[in-house]
Amino acid sequence: MPFRFESLDIWHLANEYARKVYGATAKFPRHEDYGLKSQMNRAVNSISLNIAEGSAKGSNKAFDYHLEVAIGSTFEVVAASFRALDSDYVTKEEHKTLYDEGQKLAKSINAFRNTLM
């Protein structure tokens, strides 16, 4: 029997976003392994993991809390992508992808949150 989160489009979107972020951070300089690279990777992991954890909760209120955290983590990744752009770790095109996909994901999570109310 599959886990509930496996049927959620937002969980799949979050995993796709994680692949894009990991692809971008893989090219960061080595001195960022424990800095911005680690921060972005941890934040992007937090998105899908909070969706999964929240889906296991016994109430919509508890699930909503985890979705709120997931949105915050999405914002964190987008904000960090500006630092990556400013440091020339990503191109303008890569930044635009991270920005646009992050915005799409945050909107999708928020729309799903509205179905819980």
C-alpha positions in Angstrom: 0.0 0.0 0.0 1.6 3.3 -1.0 2.1 6.2 1.4 -0.4 9.0 1.1 2.3 11.5 0.0 3.1 9.4 -3.0 -0.3 10.4 -4.5 0.2 14.2 -4.0 1.2 16.2 -7.0 3.0 18.7 -4.7 5.3 16.0 -3.4 6.3 15.1 -7.0 6.8 18.8 -7.9 9.0 19.2 -4.8 11.1 16.2 -5.8 11.5 17.6 -9.3 12.5 20.9 -7.8 15.1 19.2 -5.6 16.6 17.6 -8.7 17.0 21.0 -10.3 18.5 22.5 -7.2 20.9 19.6 -6.7 21.9 20.0 -10.4 22.7 23.7 -9.8 24.5 23.2 -6.5 26.7 20.4 -7.9 28.6 23.1 -9.8 29.3 25.3 -6.8 32.9 25.7 -5.7 34.2 23.2 -3.1 34.5 25.9 -0.4 30.7 26.1 -0.5 30.2 22.4 0.3 29.3 23.3 3.9 28.0 26.7 3.2 25.5 27.9 0.6 25.5 24.5 -1.3 24.6 22.6 1.9 22.0 25.3 2.9 20.2 25.1 -0.4 20.3 21.3 -0.5 19.0 21.0 3.1 16.2 23.6 2.4 15.1 21.9 -0.8 15.0 18.5 1.0 12.9 20.0 3.7 10.1 20.8 1.2 9.3 17.2 0.1 10.1 15.8 3.6 7.6 18.2 5.3 4.9 17.4 2.7 5.5 13.7 3.5 5.6 14.1 7.2 2.5 16.3 7.2 0.5 13.8 5.2 0.9 11.3 8.0 -0.6 13.6 10.6 -4.0 12.9 12.0 -5.5 16.3 11.3 -5.6 18.9 8.6 -4.4 21.5 11.0 -1.2 19.5 11.6 -0.8 18.8 7.9 -1.3 22.5 7.2 1.6 23.4 9.6 4.0 21.2 7.7 2.8 22.6 4.4 3.5 26.1 5.8 7.1 25.0 6.7 7.5 23.5 3.2 6.5 26.9 1.7 9.0 28.6 3.9 11.7 26.2 2.8 10.8 27.0 -0.8 11.2 30.7 -0.2 14.6 29.9 1.5 15.8 28.1 -1.7 14.7 31.0 -3.9 16.3 33.6 -1.6 19.6 31.5 -1.6 19.5 31.3 -5.4 20.0 35.1 -5.4 23.1 34.7 -3.4 24.3 32.0 -5.8 23.6 34.4 -8.7 25.4 37.2 -7.0 28.4 34.9 -6.4 28.4 33.7 -10.1 27.7 30.1 -9.0 24.6 30.0 -11.3 23.9 31.7 -14.6 21.0 34.1 -15.0 19.1 31.4 -16.9 19.7 28.8 -14.1 18.6 31.4 -11.5 15.4 32.1 -13.5 14.6 28.4 -13.6 15.1 28.1 -9.8 13.1 31.2 -9.2 10.2 30.3 -11.6 10.0 26.7 -10.4 10.1 27.8 -6.8 7.3 30.2 -7.4 5.3 27.5 -9.1 5.9 25.1 -6.3 5.0 27.6 -3.5 1.7 28.4 -5.3 0.9 24.8 -5.8 1.5 24.0 -2.1 -0.6 27.0 -1.1 -3.4 26.0 -3.4 -3.3 22.5 -1.9 -3.4 24.0 1.6 -6.6 25.8 0.7 -8.3 22.5 0.0 -7.6 21.4 3.6 -9.5 24.3 5.1 
